[in-house]
Amino acid sequence: MKEKAAENKHSILILGASGFLGGAIYKELCSYFRTFGTYNITNKDLEKNHHFFQYNIEEDDVYEILDIVKPTIIISALRGDFSKQVLVHQHLSEYVFLNKIKLIFLSSANVFDAYSKYPSYETDKTYSNSIYGHFKIKIENMLLRLPKRQVAILRLPMVFGNQSPRVLEILQHIKNKTAIEVFPNLIMNVTTDTKVTQQLHYIINRSKFGVFHLGSTDLVHHDDFIKEIIKSLGNLKALYKQVYTTNDDRYLAVLPKYNLLPKNLQLLSQDILTELKI
């Protein structure tokens, strides 16, 4: 009973709940907490759902939704214009600080994309060459100035899953007989939407905070892994375009080392292939 009582105390607002990951998180949490979400593009089904608010990052004020929901936890899975997102997270930081609540931010392995020689761990200094990585670092740094216990930063590698944009894109290429880009020199780790949502649920239940690297504990080559995925989807006929960005192997991997989750919440790349098998 105690567990149930603890779960009921939270009101959770997921910003970007109509996206692939945001939607998976909503499904995972909505039976346990008072869970609300935002969506961007007009959607008849979501309009009927009183737990969803239409929110356009370009035009709408996030404070209006915060005032209605009064969340104890905000989960940011937003996509969209980078500079607008930075502004939204400034507002969220102020709100989180004043109301002594918690913010969980979905970040990316790209905060390390300038370091290509090694995998990255939670305490490594962030450094990026990409606009995307740069913007994630900007938000991370802003959140790391908040009181420690009020922030969890979840750095994600490539996310796969039956309905993931990456898998759907692969299937589309196969259908259109167009080439799938693979990066033979890229060494990475990977995860699935189902694992990320379970890990996030655990982080909420146990009131965890800090930086988490939510990738598989093993590493894979991008080209091998994509081919394995295609095999597990039913050994379909695919065309590949090999893209070499460097002559050397480069790493884009977020490995967990300090903030380890329990064994049952860790995953291997093989688990993903098993999950994708039809």
LINDARA-V330925 format. One record per helix or strand of 2 or more residues. SS is the DSSP state (H for helix, E for strand). FROM is the first residue (numbers start at 0). TO is the last residue. Records with the same first field share a line. If there is no record, write none. Layout:
SS: FROM-TO, FROM-TO
This chain:
H: 1-7, 19-28, 43-47, 61-68, 81-98, 108-111, 130-142, 147-149, 164-175, 192-204, 221-231, 262-264, 268-275
E: 10-14, 33-38, 51-53, 72-75, 101-107, 150-155, 157-159, 178-181, 185-187, 189-191, 209-212, 219-220, 238-241, 249-251
